[in-house]
Amino acid sequence: MSFSFFKASRGKAALELVKAMRDSLVALDTKTVAEVKALEKALEEVEKNFLSMRQLLSGDGEVEPNFENVSQFTIEICKEDVIGLFIHKLPILGWEARKDLVHCWSILLKQTVGSSYCCVEYIQNHSELLDFLVVCYDNKDVALNCGNMLRECIKFPSLAKYILDSTSFELFFKYVELPNFDVASDAFATFKDLLTRHETAASEFLTSRYEEFFELYEKLLTSANYVTRRQSLKLLSEFLLESPNSHIMKRYILEVHHLKVMMTLLKDSSKNIQISAFHIFKVFVANPNKPQEIIVILAKNHERLLALLHNLSVGKGAEDEQFEEEKELIIKEIERISRLLKIT
């Protein structure tokens, strides 16, 4: 079988390619499943054009990409709204076309004309495209493609901030628990990037949406799904214990219901979850300004807590030595609190 039909034309100018791409993508609107052959032909034309785009942006192994052609192409796909077509037509594209688009997406976002990132600015001005990519997690056929494209977008602070502040962000609390493991894992990777990649944007988000966020997050920490519990607990440690979020951590460790969640996780059947829970639990205990409610909970449960902690161990090595030192300090503090409460 010959694949010459799909071979990109090296001489095709950037402007001509953009026009061909736009025409072929728009043509998909006029084809229906009832016109199977017509639809197949339209998709083949899109696939051919996407391969041409990939070779224009990346070269073909023999010829390196031409900077002027790449710049002109980038300008034109923004000017002609082809970027919007890329995203909106993604669910009906063939596998090869989607693969080529994902490959080209990161290249396009990084292209600068003067001092500006053309494609990033286009997406900023058409932010509904980001919302569309997020809801594509509901479509398992394109979820991983959209996840890749979203994470490329999240590399830019302005785009990450938009998603964090949008109503679409809440959907991630559903997507990370989807029954399809690959899709749920991909959604969690995107969720993690949103909360950790840009410290300032994430910190501002957590500050402004504190109660709403942690109410939803608690459901992940107490999920019946082991992977969800473990991943969400590990992520909580990452963004809660980072210095830009110290004010969030200080607020978090003053609240009794958060302490109760960590105490429950200390009893989890998984040792990994127990260890991760300990690293957050210890901050509640070590806090020199513990509220009376926290002190009372620790004192009332000191026997069970001490039994759990005495049986908790990470293994052997330097890490174990540090863990045992921290554990010993926490045990002593819980013992001190229990004695103090009895005295008073």
Buried (B, 14 or more C-beta within 10 A) or exposed (E): EEEEEBEBEEEBEBBEBBBBBBEBBEBBEEBEEEEEEEBEBBBBBBBBBBBBBBBBBBEBEEEEBEEEBBBBBBBBBBEBEBBBBBBBBBBBBBEBBBBBBBBBBBBBBBBEBEEEBBBBBBBBEBBEBBBBBBEBBBEEEBBBBBBBBBBBBBBBEBBBBBBBBBEBBEBBBEBBBBEBEEBBBBBBBBBBBBBBBBBEBBBBBBEEBBEEBBEBBBEBBEBEBEBBBBBBBBBBBEBBBBEBBEEBBEBBBBBEEBBEBBBEBBEBEBEBBBBBBBBBBBBBBEBEEBBEEBBBBBBEBBEEBBEBBEEBBBEEEEEEEEBEEBBEEBBEBBEEBBEEBEEE
